[in-house]
Amino acid sequence: MQQATADIFSSSTNSLRYNDCGNYNRHCDNNLSKTNNISSVMAGLNKLDGCYLCEADLYITNPGIITKYQYASNILGAYCLETDDWSFQMDAAGHIINYQKGNTFCYNYYGISYWTQADSARLREDFRQVYGEDGGKDYFWEFIPLVLRKERYAVEIRQCRKSDIMEIDNYYELAQLDSTYRTEKTL
């Protein structure tokens, strides 16, 4: 099994940030009112090479979930009995199956994944093809390796706890987590 040094690629903010792994985070700006998150990935497609892909609206409460070395393509998920959110199940080999909205005896999808160099090359190819098709800009990027082209990938589930990651859905939630955003209106 090949050891890979992880870099982090995220979307939505057009800046570079240094992370604990000793690499720069790469962020892309995207207008999601007209396209889905695949457009963010397309904006930084050439940077996708043995790295993490992370949604930009996540607050990581457990930094231990981002590690410098990964050995297989994987997506973080926390086990749950039932959900109405995006989720997946696990096959006997530990790979993701049945990615869908709403599920039972499944793992909640948490928007943090790692992709090996080999899978990154396949992703770049598949993203270009799907993005160029009619309706291709409407997909969430993760739908491509987990549903549309799933036969090309064996993505493992990397288990985490629900408390390891928080999704920030609005400014008020951000202000609750980071006091630098607090004003009289947000208190």
N, C-alpha and C positions, 0 to 999 in steps of 0.2 A: 504494500500500500504506500503510495507516494505522499510525503508530507508536503503541505502547501502553506506558505505564509499568507495570511489573510489581509486583504485591504477592504475598506468599506466604501460602498457606493450608495448614495442616498439621493432622493429627489426633492425638489421644490424650493431650494433656497439659493442657488447660485453663489456658493462660497466654498472655501476650503477650510477644514478644521483638522487639527492634529488629534489623533486618537491614542489611546493607551497602548495600542499594538505597535506604535512607532511609525505609522503611515498617515498620509493625509486622507481625510474623508473627501469624497468627491460628491458635490451636490449639483443638481440640475434644476433649472427653473422650468415650469410647465404650466400652461393654462388648462387646467382640468375641466373648465366649463365647456370646452369644445372637444376635448379628447379624453381618453382615460389614461391611467398611469403608464401604459406602454409608451406614450410619447416622452415621458421623462427618461425612460430607459433608452429610447432611440436617440435622445439628445446626447447621451454619454456612452453610446454603444461601444465605441472603440476602447473605453476604459474597463469594460466588462471582461475580466480575465483573471480567474482564480480569486474571487472576492465575495464579500458579503453584499447582498442587496437588502436595503432597509427602507421601510416606509418612513417618511420624514415626520409623521405626527406621533411618534412613539417616544415615551419617556422611559428609559431603562433604569429600573430601581435596583437591579442586580447586575453590575458590570461584568460579573463572572460568566455571563452568557455569551459575551463576545470574547473569543479567545484568538490568540495569534495563529494557532495551527488548527487546521481542519483536514480531514482525510477523505471525506466523501461529500457529495452534494447533499444538503439537508435543509429542512425548514423547521423552525421552532414551533412547537405546539404543546398545549397543556390539555391533559385528558379531562373529558367531561362526559356526563351521562347523556346530556341532551343540550342542544343549542339551536338558536335561530340565526346564528351568525355564520360566516364562512368557516368551513371546517373540512377535515379529511379523516379517513380511517387508515388503518395499517394492515398490510397483508402479512402473511406468515414470515416473510423475509425481512420485515421491518420497513418496507417501502410504502410511500403514500399512494392511496387509492381513494376513489369516491370523493374528490374535491367538489364541494357544493355548498350552497347556502342552506343551512338547516341540516341536522343530522342527529343520530343517536349513537351512543357508545363510540365516541370519536375524539378527535383532538381539535381544539380551537386553533385556527390559523392566526399567527401573531405578526406577520409582516417582516420577519427577519429570516433571511436564508443565506446559505453559503453555496457557491458554485465552483466546482473544480475547473481547472483550465480546460479540460476536455469538454465538460458540459457547458462551460462559458462559450466555447467555439460553436457548439451546437445551438446554444441560445442566440448568439449573434446571427447565425444563419436563419433560424426559425423566426426571430423577431423581424428581420428584414423582409422575409417572405410574407408573413401574416400582416404586417403593417402596410404592405403595399397592396393587399387585397381589399376588395369592397368590404367595408365594415371593420377592417383591421384596426383602425384607431379607436374602436369602441371597447376593445378587450382590456381587462386587467392583465398585466404582463404575466402573472403567475398562472393564468388560465392556459397559457400556451404550453409550458412543459408539463402541467398537471392534468390537462384535458385534451387539448387539440393535438398535441404531438407527444402524448404520454409514452408511446412505444419507444421513443428515443432516449428516455431518461429513467433512472432508478433512484429516485429522491428519497433519502432516509428521513425519518422523523427524529428530530433532536428534542427530547422532552425538556420542558421547563415548567415552572409554576406560574399560575395566573398572576401572582404578585410580583413576578420578575419584570413585567412590562406593563405600562399603562398607556392607553391611547388617549391623546389629547384631541378632543373634538371641538373645543372652542377656546376663546381667549380667557374666559373665566377659569377654566380648568388649568390653563397654563399659569395664570397668576397664582392659583392655589399651590402649584408646585414650585414656582420660582418667584420669590418676593420682588425681584427687580422689575417685574411686570405689574406689580400691584399699584393701584391708584385708589382714590376715594370711591370711584365708581365700581371697582372690582371687589371691594371689601364687603 
